[in-house]
Amino acid sequence: MSQVSKVDDRGRITLPKGIAEPGNSVVIVYGAEYFFGIPIRDPLKDSSSWLKADEKVKALKKAAEAAASRDAHGRAERRGQG
């Protein structure tokens, strides 16, 4: 679907209903004479309907942070910084 939108005197563009909700973030990519917007989405929220996990989000986050910490400490020790 495409639609023409006008840029107002302050440089703002009004998007048609259904394209984005107020408060959403968009990355603007410039290319020569053109630009386009890519919506920034929450991957956890978007994947929750099809990606199932046995653990809760907080437990998964805690496990990931612990693994990252172990990795960082291991790298520091191998470099003689730990």
Backbone as XML, in Angstrom:
<?xml version="1.0"?>
<chain id="A" units="angstrom">
  <residue number="1" name="MET">
    <atom name="N" x="0.838" y="-1.174" z="0.000"/>
    <atom name="CA" x="0.000" y="0.000" z="0.000"/>
    <atom name="C" x="0.884" y="1.237" z="0.000"/>
  </residue>
  <residue number="2" name="SER">
    <atom name="N" x="0.548" y="2.228" z="-0.772"/>
    <atom name="CA" x="1.287" y="3.481" z="-0.771"/>
    <atom name="C" x="0.316" y="4.639" z="-0.662"/>
  </residue>
  <residue number="3" name="GLN">
    <atom name="N" x="0.800" y="5.714" z="-0.106"/>
    <atom name="CA" x="-0.026" y="6.901" z="0.067"/>
    <atom name="C" x="0.888" y="8.112" z="0.065"/>
  </residue>
  <residue number="4" name="VAL">
    <atom name="N" x="0.423" y="9.190" z="-0.490"/>
    <atom name="CA" x="1.201" y="10.431" z="-0.506"/>
    <atom name="C" x="0.884" y="11.215" z="0.757"/>
  </residue>
  <residue number="5" name="SER">
    <atom name="N" x="1.933" y="11.647" z="1.464"/>
    <atom name="CA" x="1.786" y="12.488" z="2.646"/>
    <atom name="C" x="2.586" y="13.762" z="2.418"/>
  </residue>
  <residue number="6" name="LYS">
    <atom name="N" x="2.118" y="14.860" z="2.939"/>
    <atom name="CA" x="2.802" y="16.139" z="2.778"/>
    <atom name="C" x="3.661" y="16.422" z="4.007"/>
  </residue>
  <residue number="7" name="VAL">
    <atom name="N" x="4.761" y="17.104" z="3.779"/>
    <atom name="CA" x="5.638" y="17.555" z="4.859"/>
    <atom name="C" x="5.167" y="18.956" z="5.253"/>
  </residue>
  <residue number="8" name="ASP">
    <atom name="N" x="4.923" y="19.177" z="6.557"/>
    <atom name="CA" x="4.450" y="20.492" z="6.978"/>
    <atom name="C" x="5.617" y="21.473" z="7.121"/>
  </residue>
  <residue number="9" name="ASP">
    <atom name="N" x="5.317" y="22.703" z="7.499"/>
    <atom name="CA" x="6.340" y="23.748" z="7.574"/>
    <atom name="C" x="7.379" y="23.506" z="8.674"/>
  </residue>
  <residue number="10" name="ARG">
    <atom name="N" x="7.124" y="22.556" z="9.561"/>
    <atom name="CA" x="8.096" y="22.211" z="10.608"/>
    <atom name="C" x="8.841" y="20.917" z="10.282"/>
  </residue>
  <residue number="11" name="GLY">
    <atom name="N" x="8.635" y="20.363" z="9.076"/>
    <atom name="CA" x="9.338" y="19.156" z="8.656"/>
    <atom name="C" x="8.699" y="17.866" z="9.116"/>
  </residue>
  <residue number="12" name="ARG">
    <atom name="N" x="7.483" y="17.929" z="9.591"/>
    <atom name="CA" x="6.791" y="16.733" z="10.085"/>
    <atom name="C" x="5.960" y="16.085" z="8.990"/>
  </residue>
  <residue number="13" name="ILE">
    <atom name="N" x="5.840" y="14.772" z="9.085"/>
    <atom name="CA" x="5.016" y="14.000" z="8.157"/>
    <atom name="C" x="3.972" y="13.267" z="8.984"/>
  </residue>
  <residue number="14" name="THR">
    <atom name="N" x="2.727" y="13.350" z="8.576"/>
    <atom name="CA" x="1.658" y="12.614" z="9.251"/>
    <atom name="C" x="1.473" y="11.281" z="8.534"/>
  </residue>
  <residue number="15" name="LEU">
    <atom name="N" x="1.579" y="10.201" z="9.297"/>
    <atom name="CA" x="1.416" y="8.866" z="8.720"/>
    <atom name="C" x="-0.051" y="8.460" z="8.741"/>
  </residue>
  <residue number="16" name="PRO">
    <atom name="N" x="-0.478" y="7.713" z="7.754"/>
    <atom name="CA" x="-1.864" y="7.238" z="7.730"/>
    <atom name="C" x="-2.145" y="6.307" z="8.917"/>
  </residue>
  <residue number="17" name="LYS">
    <atom name="N" x="-3.400" y="6.235" z="9.310"/>
    <atom name="CA" x="-3.790" y="5.349" z="10.409"/>
    <atom name="C" x="-3.413" y="3.917" z="10.080"/>
  </residue>
  <residue number="18" name="GLY">
    <atom name="N" x="-3.027" y="3.178" z="11.080"/>
    <atom name="CA" x="-2.710" y="1.772" z="10.912"/>
    <atom name="C" x="-1.255" y="1.492" z="10.568"/>
  </residue>
  <residue number="19" name="ILE">
    <atom name="N" x="-0.505" y="2.506" z="10.154"/>
    <atom name="CA" x="0.911" y="2.288" z="9.839"/>
    <atom name="C" x="1.744" y="2.284" z="11.118"/>
  </residue>
  <residue number="20" name="ALA">
    <atom name="N" x="1.447" y="3.196" z="12.016"/>
    <atom name="CA" x="2.198" y="3.276" z="13.273"/>
    <atom name="C" x="1.285" y="3.811" z="14.365"/>
  </residue>
  <residue number="21" name="GLU">
    <atom name="N" x="1.627" y="3.478" z="15.596"/>
    <atom name="CA" x="0.881" y="3.981" z="16.741"/>
    <atom name="C" x="1.675" y="5.106" z="17.385"/>
  </residue>
  <residue number="22" name="PRO">
    <atom name="N" x="1.006" y="6.077" z="17.987"/>
    <atom name="CA" x="1.732" y="7.146" z="18.680"/>
    <atom name="C" x="2.697" y="6.572" z="19.708"/>
  </residue>
  <residue number="23" name="GLY">
    <atom name="N" x="3.906" y="7.091" z="19.731"/>
    <atom name="CA" x="4.920" y="6.627" z="20.671"/>
    <atom name="C" x="5.859" y="5.590" z="20.091"/>
  </residue>
  <residue number="24" name="ASN">
    <atom name="N" x="5.526" y="4.992" z="18.942"/>
    <atom name="CA" x="6.417" y="4.028" z="18.300"/>
    <atom name="C" x="7.651" y="4.738" z="17.767"/>
  </residue>
  <residue number="25" name="SER">
    <atom name="N" x="8.761" y="4.023" z="17.666"/>
    <atom name="CA" x="10.005" y="4.581" z="17.125"/>
    <atom name="C" x="10.233" y="4.055" z="15.715"/>
  </residue>
  <residue number="26" name="VAL">
    <atom name="N" x="10.863" y="4.893" z="14.896"/>
    <atom name="CA" x="11.144" y="4.547" z="13.512"/>
    <atom name="C" x="12.552" y="5.017" z="13.180"/>
  </residue>
  <residue number="27" name="VAL">
    <atom name="N" x="13.322" y="4.172" z="12.502"/>
    <atom name="CA" x="14.638" y="4.554" z="12.002"/>
    <atom name="C" x="14.426" y="5.131" z="10.610"/>
  </residue>
  <residue number="28" name="ILE">
    <atom name="N" x="14.969" y="6.322" z="10.368"/>
    <atom name="CA" x="14.878" y="6.955" z="9.052"/>
    <atom name="C" x="16.190" y="6.712" z="8.324"/>
  </residue>
  <residue number="29" name="VAL">
    <atom name="N" x="16.125" y="6.113" z="7.138"/>
    <atom name="CA" x="17.304" y="5.822" z="6.327"/>
    <atom name="C" x="17.278" y="6.744" z="5.116"/>
  </residue>
  <residue number="30" name="TYR">
    <atom name="N" x="18.369" y="7.508" z="4.960"/>
    <atom name="CA" x="18.469" y="8.451" z="3.848"/>
    <atom name="C" x="19.269" y="7.826" z="2.718"/>
  </residue>
  <residue number="31" name="GLY">
    <atom name="N" x="18.872" y="8.095" z="1.500"/>
    <atom name="CA" x="19.598" y="7.603" z="0.335"/>
    <atom name="C" x="19.421" y="8.566" z="-0.820"/>
  </residue>
  <residue number="32" name="ALA">
    <atom name="N" x="20.430" y="9.404" z="-1.062"/>
    <atom name="CA" x="20.405" y="10.392" z="-2.149"/>
    <atom name="C" x="19.175" y="11.285" z="-2.007"/>
  </residue>
  <residue number="33" name="GLU">
    <atom name="N" x="18.218" y="11.137" z="-2.887"/>
    <atom name="CA" x="17.022" y="11.983" z="-2.874"/>
    <atom name="C" x="15.852" y="11.340" z="-2.136"/>
  </residue>
  <residue number="34" name="TYR">
    <atom name="N" x="16.062" y="10.140" z="-1.590"/>
    <atom name="CA" x="14.973" y="9.389" z="-0.989"/>
    <atom name="C" x="15.257" y="9.091" z="0.474"/>
  </residue>
  <residue number="35" name="PHE">
    <atom name="N" x="14.202" y="8.784" z="1.204"/>
    <atom name="CA" x="14.343" y="8.273" z="2.559"/>
    <atom name="C" x="13.184" y="7.328" z="2.825"/>
  </residue>
  <residue number="36" name="PHE">
    <atom name="N" x="13.414" y="6.413" z="3.749"/>
    <atom name="CA" x="12.326" y="5.521" z="4.142"/>
    <atom name="C" x="12.453" y="5.219" z="5.619"/>
  </residue>
  <residue number="37" name="GLY">
    <atom name="N" x="11.357" y="4.802" z="6.229"/>
    <atom name="CA" x="11.321" y="4.525" z="7.655"/>
    <atom name="C" x="11.165" y="3.045" z="7.930"/>
  </residue>
  <residue number="38" name="ILE">
    <atom name="N" x="11.892" y="2.583" z="8.940"/>
    <atom name="CA" x="11.808" y="1.190" z="9.374"/>
    <atom name="C" x="11.352" y="1.201" z="10.830"/>
  </residue>
  <residue number="39" name="PRO">
    <atom name="N" x="10.208" y="0.598" z="11.122"/>
    <atom name="CA" x="9.737" y="0.600" z="12.509"/>
    <atom name="C" x="10.649" y="-0.232" z="13.400"/>
  </residue>
  <residue number="40" name="ILE">
    <atom name="N" x="10.863" y="0.274" z="14.613"/>
    <atom name="CA" x="11.636" y="-0.461" z="15.618"/>
    <atom name="C" x="10.618" y="-1.199" z="16.475"/>
  </residue>
  <residue number="41" name="ARG">
    <atom name="N" x="10.752" y="-2.491" z="16.508"/>
    <atom name="CA" x="9.789" y="-3.305" z="17.242"/>
    <atom name="C" x="10.458" y="-4.018" z="18.399"/>
  </residue>
  <residue number="42" name="ASP">
    <atom name="N" x="9.645" y="-4.524" z="19.291"/>
    <atom name="CA" x="10.120" y="-5.295" z="20.434"/>
    <atom name="C" x="10.154" y="-6.760" z="20.022"/>
  </residue>
  <residue number="43" name="PRO">
    <atom name="N" x="11.348" y="-7.334" z="19.808"/>
    <atom name="CA" x="11.407" y="-8.712" z="19.334"/>
    <atom name="C" x="10.780" y="-9.712" z="20.301"/>
  </residue>
  <residue number="44" name="LEU">
    <atom name="N" x="10.884" y="-9.458" z="21.592"/>
    <atom name="CA" x="10.292" y="-10.370" z="22.565"/>
    <atom name="C" x="8.770" y="-10.382" z="22.428"/>
  </residue>
  <residue number="45" name="LYS">
    <atom name="N" x="8.193" y="-9.200" z="22.310"/>
    <atom name="CA" x="6.734" y="-9.095" z="22.176"/>
    <atom name="C" x="6.262" y="-9.698" z="20.845"/>
  </residue>
  <residue number="46" name="ASP">
    <atom name="N" x="6.984" y="-9.393" z="19.771"/>
    <atom name="CA" x="6.576" y="-9.875" z="18.451"/>
    <atom name="C" x="6.708" y="-11.384" z="18.298"/>
  </residue>
  <residue number="47" name="SER">
    <atom name="N" x="7.644" y="-11.992" z="19.023"/>
    <atom name="CA" x="7.859" y="-13.431" z="18.874"/>
    <atom name="C" x="7.116" y="-14.264" z="19.919"/>
  </residue>
  <residue number="48" name="SER">
    <atom name="N" x="6.462" y="-13.615" z="20.872"/>
    <atom name="CA" x="5.837" y="-14.366" z="21.965"/>
    <atom name="C" x="4.722" y="-15.294" z="21.500"/>
  </residue>
  <residue number="49" name="SER">
    <atom name="N" x="4.105" y="-15.005" z="20.372"/>
    <atom name="CA" x="3.014" y="-15.858" z="19.914"/>
    <atom name="C" x="3.511" y="-17.163" z="19.288"/>
  </residue>
  <residue number="50" name="TRP">
    <atom name="N" x="4.744" y="-17.186" z="18.769"/>
    <atom name="CA" x="5.236" y="-18.394" z="18.105"/>
    <atom name="C" x="6.490" y="-18.977" z="18.737"/>
  </residue>
  <residue number="51" name="LEU">
    <atom name="N" x="7.197" y="-18.199" z="19.567"/>
    <atom name="CA" x="8.411" y="-18.689" z="20.219"/>
    <atom name="C" x="8.103" y="-18.956" z="21.687"/>
  </residue>
  <residue number="52" name="LYS">
    <atom name="N" x="8.051" y="-20.216" z="22.028"/>
    <atom name="CA" x="7.702" y="-20.597" z="23.395"/>
    <atom name="C" x="8.956" y="-20.994" z="24.159"/>
  </residue>
  <residue number="53" name="ALA">
    <atom name="N" x="9.027" y="-20.611" z="25.433"/>
    <atom name="CA" x="10.146" y="-20.965" z="26.296"/>
    <atom name="C" x="9.583" y="-21.536" z="27.595"/>
  </residue>
  <residue number="54" name="ASP">
    <atom name="N" x="10.309" y="-22.491" z="28.161"/>
    <atom name="CA" x="9.872" y="-23.092" z="29.415"/>
    <atom name="C" x="10.129" y="-22.167" z="30.603"/>
  </residue>
  <residue number="55" name="GLU">
    <atom name="N" x="11.085" y="-21.238" z="30.448"/>
    <atom name="CA" x="11.431" y="-20.341" z="31.544"/>
    <atom name="C" x="10.814" y="-18.963" z="31.321"/>
  </residue>
  <residue number="56" name="LYS">
    <atom name="N" x="10.658" y="-18.239" z="32.411"/>
    <atom name="CA" x="10.134" y="-16.881" z="32.338"/>
    <atom name="C" x="11.227" y="-15.944" z="31.829"/>
  </residue>
  <residue number="57" name="VAL">
    <atom name="N" x="10.825" y="-14.771" z="31.354"/>
    <atom name="CA" x="11.746" y="-13.797" z="30.771"/>
    <atom name="C" x="12.831" y="-13.388" z="31.774"/>
  </residue>
  <residue number="58" name="LYS">
    <atom name="N" x="12.448" y="-13.149" z="33.027"/>
    <atom name="CA" x="13.440" y="-12.722" z="34.031"/>
    <atom name="C" x="14.509" y="-13.791" z="34.240"/>
  </residue>
  <residue number="59" name="ALA">
    <atom name="N" x="14.098" y="-15.056" z="34.259"/>
    <atom name="CA" x="15.059" y="-16.148" z="34.443"/>
    <atom name="C" x="15.987" y="-16.248" z="33.239"/>
  </residue>
  <residue number="60" name="LEU">
    <atom name="N" x="15.437" y="-16.090" z="32.036"/>
    <atom name="CA" x="16.260" y="-16.133" z="30.829"/>
    <atom name="C" x="17.254" y="-14.975" z="30.802"/>
  </residue>
  <residue number="61" name="LYS">
    <atom name="N" x="16.791" y="-13.779" z="31.197"/>
    <atom name="CA" x="17.666" y="-12.607" z="31.228"/>
    <atom name="C" x="18.788" y="-12.805" z="32.245"/>
  </residue>
  <residue number="62" name="LYS">
    <atom name="N" x="18.448" y="-13.329" z="33.407"/>
    <atom name="CA" x="19.452" y="-13.568" z="34.449"/>
    <atom name="C" x="20.491" y="-14.581" z="33.966"/>
  </residue>
  <residue number="63" name="ALA">
    <atom name="N" x="20.058" y="-15.642" z="33.301"/>
    <atom name="CA" x="20.980" y="-16.654" z="32.781"/>
    <atom name="C" x="21.886" y="-16.067" z="31.705"/>
  </residue>
  <residue number="64" name="ALA">
    <atom name="N" x="21.323" y="-15.218" z="30.831"/>
    <atom name="CA" x="22.125" y="-14.587" z="29.773"/>
    <atom name="C" x="23.159" y="-13.638" z="30.362"/>
  </residue>
  <residue number="65" name="GLU">
    <atom name="N" x="22.774" y="-12.866" z="31.376"/>
    <atom name="CA" x="23.713" y="-11.940" z="32.015"/>
    <atom name="C" x="24.830" y="-12.700" z="32.732"/>
  </residue>
  <residue number="66" name="ALA">
    <atom name="N" x="24.498" y="-13.815" z="33.370"/>
    <atom name="CA" x="25.515" y="-14.625" z="34.047"/>
    <atom name="C" x="26.496" y="-15.214" z="33.035"/>
  </residue>
  <residue number="67" name="ALA">
    <atom name="N" x="25.981" y="-15.697" z="31.907"/>
    <atom name="CA" x="26.853" y="-16.250" z="30.866"/>
    <atom name="C" x="27.759" y="-15.171" z="30.290"/>
  </residue>
  <residue number="68" name="ALA">
    <atom name="N" x="27.227" y="-13.979" z="30.063"/>
    <atom name="CA" x="28.030" y="-12.875" z="29.535"/>
    <atom name="C" x="29.108" y="-12.469" z="30.532"/>
  </residue>
  <residue number="69" name="SER">
    <atom name="N" x="28.779" y="-12.470" z="31.813"/>
    <atom name="CA" x="29.750" y="-12.121" z="32.849"/>
    <atom name="C" x="30.875" y="-13.151" z="32.907"/>
  </residue>
  <residue number="70" name="ARG">
    <atom name="N" x="30.512" y="-14.437" z="32.855"/>
    <atom name="CA" x="31.537" y="-15.489" z="32.854"/>
    <atom name="C" x="32.450" y="-15.354" z="31.639"/>
  </residue>
  <residue number="71" name="ASP">
    <atom name="N" x="31.869" y="-15.070" z="30.493"/>
    <atom name="CA" x="32.643" y="-14.906" z="29.269"/>
    <atom name="C" x="33.602" y="-13.715" z="29.390"/>
  </residue>
  <residue number="72" name="ALA">
    <atom name="N" x="33.115" y="-12.592" z="29.903"/>
    <atom name="CA" x="33.961" y="-11.397" z="30.046"/>
    <atom name="C" x="35.103" y="-11.649" z="31.023"/>
  </residue>
  <residue number="73" name="HIS">
    <atom name="N" x="34.812" y="-12.307" z="32.139"/>
    <atom name="CA" x="35.862" y="-12.615" z="33.123"/>
    <atom name="C" x="36.886" y="-13.581" z="32.533"/>
  </residue>
  <residue number="74" name="GLY">
    <atom name="N" x="36.418" y="-14.580" z="31.787"/>
    <atom name="CA" x="37.325" y="-15.533" z="31.155"/>
    <atom name="C" x="38.241" y="-14.855" z="30.152"/>
  </residue>
  <residue number="75" name="ARG">
    <atom name="N" x="37.702" y="-13.946" z="29.364"/>
    <atom name="CA" x="38.520" y="-13.215" z="28.384"/>
    <atom name="C" x="39.553" y="-12.339" z="29.094"/>
  </residue>
  <residue number="76" name="ALA">
    <atom name="N" x="39.135" y="-11.672" z="30.168"/>
    <atom name="CA" x="40.056" y="-10.809" z="30.916"/>
    <atom name="C" x="41.197" y="-11.633" z="31.523"/>
  </residue>
  <residue number="77" name="GLU">
    <atom name="N" x="40.874" y="-12.806" z="32.058"/>
    <atom name="CA" x="41.916" y="-13.662" z="32.649"/>
    <atom name="C" x="42.902" y="-14.157" z="31.589"/>
  </residue>
  <residue number="78" name="ARG">
    <atom name="N" x="42.397" y="-14.516" z="30.418"/>
    <atom name="CA" x="43.284" y="-14.966" z="29.339"/>
    <atom name="C" x="44.213" y="-13.857" z="28.856"/>
  </residue>
  <residue number="79" name="ARG">
    <atom name="N" x="43.783" y="-12.625" z="29.004"/>
    <atom name="CA" x="44.620" y="-11.482" z="28.598"/>
    <atom name="C" x="45.506" y="-10.983" z="29.731"/>
  </residue>
  <residue number="80" name="GLY">
    <atom name="N" x="45.387" y="-11.641" z="30.892"/>
    <atom name="CA" x="46.180" y="-11.242" z="32.050"/>
    <atom name="C" x="45.652" y="-9.977" z="32.719"/>
  </residue>
  <residue number="81" name="GLN">
    <atom name="N" x="44.379" y="-9.672" z="32.535"/>
    <atom name="CA" x="43.787" y="-8.472" z="33.110"/>
    <atom name="C" x="42.901" y="-8.800" z="34.316"/>
  </residue>
  <residue number="82" name="GLY">
    <atom name="N" x="42.802" y="-10.067" z="34.634"/>
    <atom name="CA" x="41.854" y="-10.439" z="35.697"/>
    <atom name="C" x="42.506" y="-10.823" z="36.901"/>
  </residue>
</chain>
